[in-house]
Amino acid sequence: MMVFGITNRKLCEDFYNQINKISTSKLDYLILREKDLSEEELLQLALEVKNRLKLTNIKLIINSNIDVAKAIKADGIQLSYNKFLELKHRPFKKVGVSIHSYKEAIEAYKLGADYVIYGHVFETECKKGLKPRGFIELSKIAKDIDIPVIGLGGINHCNYKEVLEAGAEGIAVMSSLMNAQYVSEFVEKFLI
């Protein structure tokens, strides 16, 4: 099972301290997703995060900004479905696509995505008022494409096994990761 973390610096008191905690965990991937920053601000933040992860096995993926990802030599890029469709050439060896339907999953797979993140599976504060997508479509996607499907949205220690049982090869967490006081223990509970 793969565990992806997604950043949101607005969810924690001290972002770099939280990154330090994340760096001690067995997280597989960390997606730097700070959409409100300018390119220069994101570049500086990404360089600092990469520096704090350099002695770990955690792979750093940049959300959406291909130029920043190239500049810091990130391990990969996470793109929205629409942005992925606009790609003229493959910018990285690891390209993930955020998808919200079976149709998007099939198309992303056909066009060469390395993995897809599907969500939101459960109710979540981040998508307040939006009905979760649940497991039916997730199961169909996982059965019909031959790349990892990662479940996202409202996933916690009580429900993550349901996501895996539906066919996902991993999970992605944001709010709970950015709020976790003891990140290593938090991540470890998913790996038991």
C-alpha positions as a Markdown table, in Angstrom:
| # | Residue | x | y | z |
|---|---|---|---|---|
| 1 | Met | 0.0 | 0.0 | 0.0 |
| 2 | Met | 1.1 | 3.5 | -0.8 |
| 3 | Val | 0.5 | 6.5 | 1.5 |
| 4 | Phe | 0.5 | 9.9 | -0.1 |
| 5 | Gly | 0.5 | 13.1 | 1.9 |
| 6 | Ile | -0.8 | 16.4 | 0.6 |
| 7 | Thr | 0.2 | 19.7 | 2.0 |
| 8 | Asn | -2.0 | 22.6 | 3.1 |
| 9 | Arg | 0.1 | 25.0 | 5.1 |
| 10 | Lys | -3.1 | 26.8 | 6.3 |
| 11 | Leu | -4.0 | 23.7 | 8.3 |
| 12 | Cys | -1.1 | 23.8 | 10.7 |
| 13 | Glu | 0.5 | 26.3 | 13.0 |
| 14 | Asp | 4.1 | 25.9 | 11.8 |
| 15 | Phe | 4.4 | 24.5 | 8.3 |
| 16 | Tyr | 8.1 | 23.8 | 8.3 |
| 17 | Asn | 7.9 | 22.1 | 11.7 |
| 18 | Gln | 5.1 | 19.9 | 10.3 |
| 19 | Ile | 7.4 | 19.1 | 7.3 |
| 20 | Asn | 10.1 | 18.1 | 9.7 |
| 21 | Lys | 7.7 | 15.8 | 11.4 |
| 22 | Ile | 6.6 | 14.4 | 8.0 |
| 23 | Ser | 10.2 | 13.8 | 7.2 |
| 24 | Thr | 10.5 | 11.3 | 10.0 |
| 25 | Ser | 7.6 | 9.2 | 8.8 |
| 26 | Lys | 7.2 | 6.3 | 6.3 |
| 27 | Leu | 5.1 | 8.4 | 3.9 |
| 28 | Asp | 5.8 | 7.3 | 0.3 |
| 29 | Tyr | 5.0 | 10.6 | -1.5 |
| 30 | Leu | 4.4 | 14.2 | -0.4 |
| 31 | Ile | 2.4 | 16.3 | -2.8 |
| 32 | Leu | 3.2 | 20.0 | -2.3 |
| 33 | Arg | -0.2 | 21.6 | -3.0 |
| 34 | Glu | -0.2 | 25.3 | -2.2 |
| 35 | Lys | -2.3 | 26.8 | -4.9 |
| 36 | Asp | -2.5 | 30.3 | -3.6 |
| 37 | Leu | 1.2 | 31.1 | -3.9 |
| 38 | Ser | 2.9 | 32.9 | -6.7 |
| 39 | Glu | 5.4 | 30.9 | -8.8 |
| 40 | Glu | 8.3 | 32.5 | -7.0 |
| 41 | Glu | 6.8 | 31.8 | -3.5 |
| 42 | Leu | 6.0 | 28.2 | -4.5 |
| 43 | Leu | 9.6 | 27.8 | -5.8 |
| 44 | Gln | 11.1 | 29.0 | -2.5 |
| 45 | Leu | 8.7 | 26.8 | -0.5 |
| 46 | Ala | 9.4 | 23.8 | -2.7 |
| 47 | Leu | 13.2 | 24.2 | -2.4 |
| 48 | Glu | 12.9 | 24.3 | 1.4 |
| 49 | Val | 10.6 | 21.3 | 1.6 |
| 50 | Lys | 12.9 | 19.3 | -0.8 |
| 51 | Asn | 15.8 | 20.2 | 1.5 |
| 52 | Arg | 14.0 | 18.9 | 4.6 |
| 53 | Leu | 13.1 | 15.7 | 2.8 |
| 54 | Lys | 16.6 | 15.1 | 1.2 |
| 55 | Leu | 17.7 | 12.4 | 3.7 |
| 56 | Thr | 14.4 | 10.5 | 3.6 |
| 57 | Asn | 12.8 | 8.0 | 1.2 |
| 58 | Ile | 9.8 | 10.4 | 0.7 |
| 59 | Lys | 9.3 | 11.4 | -2.9 |
| 60 | Leu | 8.3 | 15.0 | -3.5 |
| 61 | Ile | 5.6 | 15.7 | -6.1 |
| 62 | Ile | 4.6 | 19.2 | -7.1 |
| 63 | Asn | 1.0 | 19.9 | -7.7 |
| 64 | Ser | 0.2 | 21.6 | -11.0 |
| 65 | Asn | 3.2 | 23.8 | -11.5 |
| 66 | Ile | 5.4 | 22.1 | -14.1 |
| 67 | Asp | 8.0 | 24.9 | -14.1 |
| 68 | Val | 8.6 | 24.8 | -10.3 |
| 69 | Ala | 8.7 | 20.9 | -10.5 |
| 70 | Lys | 11.4 | 21.1 | -13.2 |
| 71 | Ala | 13.3 | 23.8 | -11.4 |
| 72 | Ile | 13.7 | 21.8 | -8.2 |
| 73 | Lys | 14.0 | 18.5 | -10.0 |
| 74 | Ala | 10.9 | 17.1 | -8.2 |
| 75 | Asp | 10.2 | 13.4 | -8.3 |
| 76 | Gly | 7.0 | 14.0 | -10.2 |
| 77 | Ile | 4.0 | 16.2 | -11.0 |
| 78 | Gln | 0.4 | 15.9 | -9.9 |
| 79 | Leu | -2.0 | 17.4 | -12.5 |
| 80 | Ser | -5.7 | 18.1 | -12.7 |
| 81 | Tyr | -7.4 | 16.0 | -15.4 |
| 82 | Asn | -7.8 | 19.0 | -17.7 |
| 83 | Lys | -4.2 | 20.1 | -17.3 |
| 84 | Phe | -3.1 | 16.6 | -18.0 |
| 85 | Leu | -5.1 | 16.6 | -21.3 |
| 86 | Glu | -3.2 | 19.7 | -22.3 |
| 87 | Leu | 0.3 | 18.1 | -22.0 |
| 88 | Lys | 2.2 | 18.1 | -25.2 |
| 89 | His | 5.1 | 16.0 | -23.9 |
| 90 | Arg | 5.8 | 14.1 | -20.7 |
| 91 | Pro | 7.6 | 16.4 | -18.3 |
| 92 | Phe | 8.5 | 13.8 | -15.6 |
| 93 | Lys | 8.9 | 10.1 | -15.2 |
| 94 | Lys | 6.1 | 10.2 | -12.6 |
| 95 | Val | 2.9 | 11.9 | -13.6 |
| 96 | Gly | -0.2 | 11.6 | -11.4 |
| 97 | Val | -3.7 | 12.8 | -12.4 |
| 98 | Ser | -6.5 | 13.9 | -10.2 |
| 99 | Ile | -9.7 | 12.3 | -11.4 |
| 100 | His | -13.4 | 12.4 | -10.4 |
| 101 | Ser | -15.0 | 9.9 | -12.7 |
| 102 | Tyr | -14.6 | 6.5 | -14.4 |
| 103 | Lys | -14.4 | 8.3 | -17.8 |
| 104 | Glu | -11.5 | 10.5 | -16.6 |
| 105 | Ala | -9.7 | 7.5 | -15.2 |
| 106 | Ile | -9.9 | 5.5 | -18.4 |
| 107 | Glu | -8.7 | 8.5 | -20.5 |
| 108 | Ala | -5.8 | 9.3 | -18.0 |
| 109 | Tyr | -4.8 | 5.7 | -18.2 |
| 110 | Lys | -4.9 | 5.6 | -22.0 |
| 111 | Leu | -2.8 | 8.8 | -22.2 |
| 112 | Gly | -0.1 | 7.4 | -20.0 |
| 113 | Ala | -0.7 | 8.6 | -16.4 |
| 114 | Asp | 1.4 | 6.7 | -13.9 |
| 115 | Tyr | -1.3 | 6.8 | -11.2 |
| 116 | Val | -4.6 | 8.5 | -10.5 |
| 117 | Ile | -6.0 | 10.0 | -7.4 |
| 118 | Tyr | -9.7 | 9.5 | -7.1 |
| 119 | Gly | -11.9 | 11.4 | -4.7 |
| 120 | His | -13.5 | 12.3 | -2.6 |
| 121 | Val | -14.4 | 9.0 | -1.2 |
| 122 | Phe | -15.8 | 10.0 | 2.1 |
| 123 | Glu | -17.3 | 13.2 | 3.4 |
| 124 | Thr | -14.6 | 15.7 | 4.2 |
| 125 | Glu | -14.3 | 19.2 | 5.6 |
| 126 | Cys | -12.3 | 20.2 | 2.5 |
| 127 | Lys | -15.4 | 19.5 | 0.3 |
| 128 | Lys | -18.1 | 20.6 | 2.7 |
| 129 | Gly | -21.5 | 20.1 | 1.3 |
| 130 | Leu | -20.4 | 18.0 | -1.7 |
| 131 | Lys | -21.7 | 14.4 | -1.7 |
| 132 | Pro | -18.8 | 11.9 | -1.5 |
| 133 | Arg | -18.2 | 9.6 | -4.6 |
| 134 | Gly | -18.0 | 6.4 | -2.5 |
| 135 | Phe | -16.8 | 3.0 | -3.6 |
| 136 | Ile | -18.8 | 1.8 | -6.6 |
| 137 | Glu | -17.0 | 3.9 | -9.2 |
| 138 | Leu | -13.7 | 3.5 | -7.3 |
| 139 | Ser | -14.0 | -0.3 | -7.6 |
| 140 | Lys | -14.8 | -0.2 | -11.3 |
| 141 | Ile | -11.8 | 2.1 | -12.0 |
| 142 | Ala | -9.4 | -0.1 | -10.0 |
| 143 | Lys | -10.6 | -3.2 | -11.9 |
| 144 | Asp | -10.4 | -1.6 | -15.4 |
| 145 | Ile | -7.1 | 0.3 | -15.3 |
| 146 | Asp | -3.6 | -1.2 | -14.8 |
| 147 | Ile | -2.1 | 1.7 | -12.8 |
| 148 | Pro | -2.4 | 2.5 | -9.1 |
| 149 | Val | -5.6 | 4.1 | -8.0 |
| 150 | Ile | -5.2 | 6.2 | -4.9 |
| 151 | Gly | -8.3 | 7.1 | -2.8 |
| 152 | Leu | -8.6 | 10.6 | -1.3 |
| 153 | Gly | -11.1 | 12.4 | 0.9 |
| 154 | Gly | -12.1 | 11.9 | 4.4 |
| 155 | Ile | -9.8 | 8.9 | 4.9 |
| 156 | Asn | -8.8 | 8.0 | 8.4 |
| 157 | His | -7.5 | 5.1 | 10.4 |
| 158 | Cys | -11.1 | 3.7 | 10.9 |
| 159 | Asn | -12.0 | 3.7 | 7.2 |
| 160 | Tyr | -8.9 | 3.3 | 5.0 |
| 161 | Lys | -9.2 | -0.5 | 4.8 |
| 162 | Glu | -12.5 | 0.0 | 3.0 |
| 163 | Val | -10.7 | 2.0 | 0.3 |
| 164 | Leu | -8.2 | -0.7 | -0.1 |
| 165 | Glu | -10.8 | -3.4 | -0.2 |
| 166 | Ala | -12.6 | -1.5 | -3.0 |
| 167 | Gly | -9.4 | -1.9 | -5.1 |
| 168 | Ala | -7.3 | 1.2 | -4.4 |
| 169 | Glu | -3.6 | 0.6 | -4.1 |
| 170 | Gly | -3.1 | 3.5 | -1.7 |
| 171 | Ile | -4.6 | 6.4 | 0.1 |
| 172 | Ala | -3.9 | 10.2 | 0.2 |
| 173 | Val | -4.4 | 12.3 | 3.3 |
| 174 | Met | -4.2 | 16.0 | 3.8 |
| 175 | Ser | -6.1 | 17.5 | 6.7 |
| 176 | Ser | -5.3 | 14.7 | 9.2 |
| 177 | Leu | -1.6 | 14.7 | 8.1 |
| 178 | Met | -1.3 | 18.5 | 8.5 |
| 179 | Asn | -2.9 | 18.4 | 11.9 |
| 180 | Ala | -1.1 | 15.3 | 13.2 |
| 181 | Gln | 1.0 | 16.0 | 16.3 |
| 182 | Tyr | 2.9 | 12.7 | 16.0 |
| 183 | Val | 3.2 | 12.2 | 12.2 |
| 184 | Ser | 5.3 | 9.0 | 12.3 |
| 185 | Glu | 2.8 | 7.2 | 14.5 |
| 186 | Phe | -0.1 | 8.6 | 12.4 |
| 187 | Val | 1.4 | 7.2 | 9.1 |
| 188 | Glu | 2.5 | 4.0 | 10.8 |
| 189 | Lys | -1.1 | 3.2 | 11.7 |
| 190 | Phe | -2.0 | 3.0 | 8.0 |
| 191 | Leu | 0.8 | 0.5 | 7.4 |
| 192 | Ile | -0.3 | -2.1 | 10.1 |
